[in-house]
Amino acid sequence: MKLTSLGLALGALLSLAACGEKPAATPAATPDTMAPAAPAPGAAPGVTEAAPDIGKLKYGSVCAGCHGQQGQGMAAFPKLAGQSADALAAKLRDYKAGKTLGEQTAIMAPTALGLSDSDIDALANYIASLPQ
């Protein structure tokens, strides 16, 4: 009797499932999957504008420990404030590509490897907005 009840329940469940189609799953939009934004005013053509909060959050978690909260530089780590978004993005992309740019390459290359292209653009735009 148990087996028959289980079979009937399973058959009913399969029948109900076959009646309707599942809606297609839509992936959640993330900064890396969204369409690129237009270039920021005054930004180089290759640097797209990203949400300012992303650059600020990423800077606080990845860069500020060495370069200071306002990009003023600390100890052996250079000042970033006052550099253009284009120059900053180019350096980060070079580090990410494995190019040696100076004595801090050993620290910067692994850091840049963890950044997406949209992270680099957001960081470059945020840092370029910091007061000199």
N, C-alpha and C positions, 0 to 999 in steps of 0.2 A: 504494500500500500504506500509506503513511504516513497519508494522509487517511482511509482505512478504519479504521485502528487508532485514530486520534484520534476518529473518529465513534463507535466502539464504546466507547471509554473515557468519552466525554462522555455517551453513552446510559446506561451503567452508573452513572455518578455521579448523573445525574438520577433514575434509578430508585431509588437508595438514598436520595436526599434526599426523594423523595416518600413513602417508607415511614413515616417518623416525622414528628411535628409538633415544631416548635421550642417549647421552653418559653417562656412569656411572660417578657419582661425585667422585672425588678423594679428600680425606681430606688433608688439608695442613699439612705438617710435622712441628712439634714443638719439642723442646728439650725433652718434656715428652713423645712424641709418636714415636720418632726415636729409632732405635735399640741401645742398650747400646754399648758404645765404649769399646775398650780394656782398661785394667788397665794401668794407667800412670806408666812410669818407676819409680821404687822405691816406688810406692803407694801400700798400703795393698791390698790383693786380692779382698776385698769387695768394694773398692772404685774405681769407673770407672772414666776414664778421660772424662771430658766435655769440651766444648769450653771455653778457658780461659776468653773470654770476658763475658760469662754468669756469671762466678764466680766473676769477677771484678765488673760487674754492680750490681749483687745481693749484694755483700759485701758493695758497696757504698750506696745502698739504704736501706739495712737492718741492717748492723753491725757497719759501721764506726762511726755512731753517738755516740755510747757508747765505742767502742773498739779502736777508732782512725783510721785515714786514712791508717796507715801502720801496724795496729794490735798491736800497742805498749801498749794499755790499757790506760784507763783514769779513774781517781778517783776510785770508787769502782768496776770498770769493769776491769777484768784481761787482761793481755797481751796474745794475741793469736799467734803472730809471734813466730816461733821457734818450734811450736808443729807439730807433724806429721799429715798427712792427715787422717790416720786411727784413731788417737785419737780424732781429731776434729769431724769427721763424726760420731764416736761412741757416743760422748757427745750429738751432735745434735739429733741423733736418740733416745737416752735415754730421752732427754727433750721432744721430740715429742711423745714418748710413755707414758709420764706422770710421769717419775721417778723423784724423788727429789734428786738433786745433790749438793745442797748448798743453801745459802741465796739468790742467784740470780735466783733460779728456777721460782719464780713468774713472772719474766720478760722474762726469756728464754723460758719457756714452750709455752706460746702463740705465741712467735716469731717463734719457731720451728714448730709449728702446721701449719703455713702458708707456709712451705717449702716442695716441692716435693722431692722424693729421688734423682732425677737428680740435683735439686738445692743444696741439701746437699753435693753431690759429687763435684759439681762445686765449692761451697764455700770452702770445705775442701781442695781441690787441690790448689785453689787460695791462701788461707791463708797460707798453708804450703810453698808456693813459696815466701812469703814475707821475706825480710831480717830481721834477728834478731836484 
